[in-house]
Amino acid sequence: MAERSGAASVAALCRNYKGSALLQLGDLTGCDELLRSMAQATDLGNHEYVMRAYYNLIEGLWRLGEYREALGYIEQAEHFGRDWDFRAHGYMFAGRRCRLALMRGQWAQAEAGLRELLDGQDDPGMIGRETVPVLARVLVRQGSADAPEWLALAARHAARADVLEWLVPTGLAHIEHAWLTGDHGLAGAYPELLLERTDRPGMLMQRGELLVYLHRLGYPAEPFPGCPEPYASALRGDWRSAADAWHSEGDQYEHAVELAGSGQVEPTLEALTVLDGLGAKPAVAIVRRRLRGLGVARLPRRPQPGTLTNPAGLTDRQLEILRLVATGLSNAEIARRLVVSPRTVDHHVSAILQKLGVPTRRDAAAWAAGLASKPSRAE
């Protein structure tokens, strides 16, 4: 109707929503509709509709597990929007990058990025689905003391919104917390709720992940028609295929958890090394118990504080802040220099101390001075 009446802007928006709906149903032809919408909006100079198309394309591809393709569109969208004030879209794209960092084992980077996005956001509203439940899951995997606080905040938002974009990541975070702590009650009503809500087209990836984590929690679970990999292999008990698939995807955590479920000493020892390196304390405790159950009398020693000798684990922002800490600046002074809030600097400094394995700022400054005094490889 819009096209017949010459309402080109309305037609572009209709294609946008049609493409988004197709992707939500698991139909990748939705990408074509969204790209056509984007082209029409570009011709019209309607920048808001272009960004809307980018976000729906990215969200839809992500939902279907097409992470690499989604990242490519994130980069395009950020390039397009650099001269326009699309704060909500920028927030959501940054949140997706943090999700990728979590998947790739860059937990400190993911946590710092998510906290920075949430800094000063008392109620992020609907766009908080990109950050709040993801931060909760990062903290759950680290065994952080404030994980329950963020889980509760995510649960309140998810109940209020009652949409899958909030419910699924929030429920998975609670279910993983229940598994890692051994307290099944912490999963709440999410197992039954998500089993019902993910039984629909376009939710194969989410349902596969849900069933794998429910299986880890002790629920009976098996692959369903169309169950994607690596979830199908994991649910069949083929831990080697699942672990190899996660390794190919670059997800160190899931790779290690599958190895740890092998029931064999060597793969479980390999899992312990990976999880120790990630700082996945609750999972490490589970794996150590499994190794003792497999008859391993002498377990590898836990990494000791202060063993890091290079900055590979620090983000560029953390290195910048560490150098400023080494000059004697306070967090407030650093915040003013970098034009960020003191709370954001506090989070970065805490992450730096944790990654360096040192208790104080003075120790971190000494570490930085030691690094600066070492000759480079070129020298």
N, C-alpha and C positions, 0 to 999 in steps of 0.2 A: 504493500500500500504506500509506503514511504517513497519507494522508487517511482511508482506510477505518478505520484503527486509531485515529484521533484524535490522532496524533502531529503536532500543528500545527507545532512547531519544526522537526522533521525535514522536513516538507513544504515549509516555507519555504526550507530549505537546498537541497532537491532542485530547487525552481524556480530557485534561484540558479545552480546548476551547469548546469541545462538551458538557461537563458537565455544563460549564458556560452558554452556549447558551440555554440548556434545562431549567436551573433555571430562566433565563431571560424570558422564555416563560411560566413560572409558573409551570413547571414540576419538581417535587421533585426527580424524578429518576436521575436528574443531579447530585445529591449528590453522588450517587453510582459511576458515571463516574469520578467525582473529587477525590473520595477516592481511586479508582483504579489508577488514574494518580499519586496520592500522593505516593501510595505503590510502583509503578514502579520507580518513581523518587528517592524514598528512597533506593531501591535496587541498583540503578545506582550511588548513592552518589551525585545526582544532587540537591544540596540544594536550588538553586534558583527556580527550578521547584516545589519543595515541598512547598516553601513559596508562590509561585504563586497560587498553588492549594488551599492552606489555604485561601488566600485572596479572590479568586473567590467563594469559598464555603461560607465564611462569608458574602461577599457582596450579594450573591444570596439569602441566608437564610434571611438576613436582609430585602431585598427587598420584600420578601414574608411574613414578619411579624413574622418570627421565631426567636425572639430576644434571648430567653434563650439558644436555641441550638447554635446560632451564638456566644454568649458569651463563651460557652464551647470550641468552636474551637479557639476563640481568646486566651484563656488561654493556649491551647495546642500549638498554633503557637508561642506565646511569649516564652514558655518553649523551644520549638525547636530552635528558633532563637537567644537565649540568647548568644551563643558563636559565632555568625556569624554577619557580618556587613550588616544587611538588614535595612537600615535607612528608606527608603521609606515605606516598609511594617510596620515597627514599628510605624511610624508616623500615618499611616492609622488605625492601630489597636488602638492606643491611642485616635485617633479621635472618633472611635466607642465607646470607653469607656466613652468619654465625652457626646456622644449622649445618652447613657444609663443613665448617671448621670442627664441629663436634664429631661428625661422621669420620673425618680424616684424622682424628686423634689429637687435634690441636685444642685441647680443653681449656688451657689458660687463656688462649686467644678468644675462644668462644665465650668464656665467662666474662672476660673483661669487656668484650664488645657488647654483650647483652646487658651487663650492668650499666654501661655508658648510655645505651639506648633508653634504659629505664630510669636513669638518674633524673630526679625531679618530676617524674610522672606518677603522681599519686594514684590516678586512675587512667591507665592508657586507653581504656575503652576497647573497641573491637580489634584495633590493630595490635593490642597487647597479646593476641593469640600467636603473634610471630616471635614473642620474646619470653613472656612469663612462664608458660609451661616448658619451654626449651631450657631456660635457666634452671628451673626446678629439676629437670632431668640431669643436667650437667652436675648439679650439686649432689643429687642422689648417687650418681656414679662415683663421685669423689668421697662420699661419706661425710659431707660437710654438715656442721652443726645447724646451719640455717636452712637446710633442705626442707624440713617440715613446714617452716614458715612460708616458703615459696610454693610448696605443694598446696597448702591451704588457700593461698591467694589465687592460685590457678583454678582450684576447685570452685571457689566462689564465683569467679568470672565465668567458668564453663557452665555452671548451673544457671546463671543469669542469662547467658547468651543462648544456651541450648542449641548450638550448631556444631556440626562435626569438626569444623576447623579449630574449635576450642576443646571439644569433648575428647577427641582421639588423642592428641598429644598429652593432655592432662591425665586421661585415664591410663595411658601407657606409662607415664612417669610414676603414677601411684602403684601400678602393678609391678613395675621393676623394683620400686622401693620395697614392696612387700616381699619379693623374691630375695633381694639382697640382704634384708634384715632377718628373714625367716619368720616374719610376723604376717601371716596371711590376712589378718584382719585389716591391715593397712591398705589393702586393695579396695576396700569399701564395696560399693555397688557397681564399680566399673566393669568387672568381668562380664556380668550379665547384661549391663547396659550396652557395652560396646559389641558384644556378640550379636545383640539385636540390631544395633544401629549400623554396623558395617556389613550386614548381609544384604548387599545391594550392588548394582553395577557401578563401576568406577572406583570401588574401594578394595580391590584385590590386594594391593600392597599393604594397606592398613590392616586388613583382616589377617593376612599372612603373618605380619609382625605380632599382632595381638595373639594369635594362636600359639606362636613360638614362645612368647613370654608366659602365657597361661600354662603351657606344657612345662616350662621351667618351674612354675609355681606349683605344679602337681596336678593340674587339670588334664583329663584325657583330651587329646587333640590329634588330628590327622589331616593330611592335605585335602583340600576341596577341589572340585573341578576348576581349572584355571589358576590354581595357586601358583604364584610366581616364585622363581628362585631368588635367593637361596632358601627361602622359607620352606618350600616343598621338600627339599633335601633334608633340612633340619627336622621337619615333622615326620619324615620317613625313618629317621634315625641314621641317616647317611651323613655323619658328622664331617667326614673328610671332604665330600663334595661341597657341603655348606661352608666349611672353613676356607676352602680354596676359592669359592665364589666371593666370599667377603674379602679375602685378600686381594683379589682382582679389582674389587670395587674400592679398595683403599680404606676399608673400615676395620681398623686394627682391633677395636673392642669386640665387635661381633665375631671376628676371626678367632680371637683368643677364647671367647666364651664357648664357641663350638669345639675348639681343641680340648678345652677343659672338660667337655662332656664325653670325651672319647672312651673313658674308662681304662686308658692306657697310660703308663708312666711317662714316656718320652713326650707325647703331644701335650700332656698336662703340665710338664715342666716348661715346655715352650710357652704355653699359655701364661704361666706364672711370670715368666720374664717379661712378656709383652704387657701384662696388666700392671706389674710393678712399675714399668717405664711410663705408663699412662697416669699413674697415681690413682688407680681404681681400687681403693682400699677395701671396700666391702667385697668386691669380686675376688680380690687377692685372698681374703680370709676364707672364702668358700673354697677356693682352689687349694689352699694349704690343707684344709680339712680333708679334701678328696685325696690328696697325695698321701697323707697319713693313713687314710683308709686303704690305699693301694700298697701299703707296706713300706713306704719311703721313710726310712728312719732319720736320715739327715737331710733336712730341707735347705735349699739355698738361703743364705743370709739375706735379710731385708736390706735394701739400699740404705746406706747411712747418710745422715745430713752432711752437707758440705762436699759431696762427691762430685758435684757438677763442676766441670772445669772449662766450659765454653758456653757461649751465649746462644747456642742453637735453639734452646727451648724458649727463649724470650722473643716476644714480638718486637717490631721496630719501635712501637710506642713505649713498651716497657724498657727497652734499652735507652731510649731518650730520657725517660723519667729516672732511670737508675743513674745516668750520668749527672743529672741535676741533683739527685740525692747526694751523690759523692761530693758535690761542691758545697754541701752544707745547707742547701735551701730547705725550708720547711714545706710541708704539703700545701699549705695555703699560698706560699710564694711560688711554688711550682704551678699551682692552678692559675694564678694570675699571669704567669709568663706564657702558659700554653692556652690560655683563654678557655679553660674548662672549670667545672665545679670542684671544690676541695674534696667532695665525696667521691668523685670519679678518680681523683689522684689517690685517695685512700685505698680504693679497690685495687688500683694498679700496683701500689706499693705492697699491699698484702699478697697479691699474686706473685710479685717478684721475690719476696721473702720466702714464699712457699716453694717456688721453683728452684731457688738457690739453696734451699735447705738451711737457712740461717735465721736466727731469732730476732735480730735487731737491724735497724737502719745502718748503724755503725759497721756491723758485719758486712752488710751489703756494699757499703762504700769501700770497705777494705777489699772485698772481692773485685769490685770494679777497678780499684787502683792496681791490684795484682794483674788483672787482665791487660790494663793499659801498659804495664811495664814489660809484658812479654813481647818478644820480637815477632813480627808477622811472618807468615810462610815465605813471603817475597824476600824478606830480609835474610 
